[in-house]
Amino acid sequence: MIEIRIDGLLEAQGRSFYWLAKETGISHTTLWRLKKGKALGINFDTLEKICRVLNCQPGDVLALSREKKSVQRQAVKDKKERSRNAPQRRAGV
């Protein structure tokens, strides 16, 4: 799994998450998804903006962990499938 290490970079520079959004012009939602591991990918333009503002290299922002993300994605798919197949309840019945 690829991890985004924005929090550590910001902390090391004494900057806030909101400061990064303002300086890069990247939406707060996009940065939040990256930070929380909810994003499915990252655009090179987005990565470049982050690196320029934080004065770092892409390898400082991205890290490869031992955990496989496909396991998490499968769990989410399984949960959605279970909710689709659950019997529907009717109000007032």
Buried (B, 14 or more C-beta within 10 A) or exposed (E): BEBBBBEEBBEEBEBEBEEBBEBBEBEEEBBBBBBEEEBEEBEEEBBEBBBEBBEBEEEBBEEEEEEEEEEEEEEEEEEEEEEEEEEEEEEEE
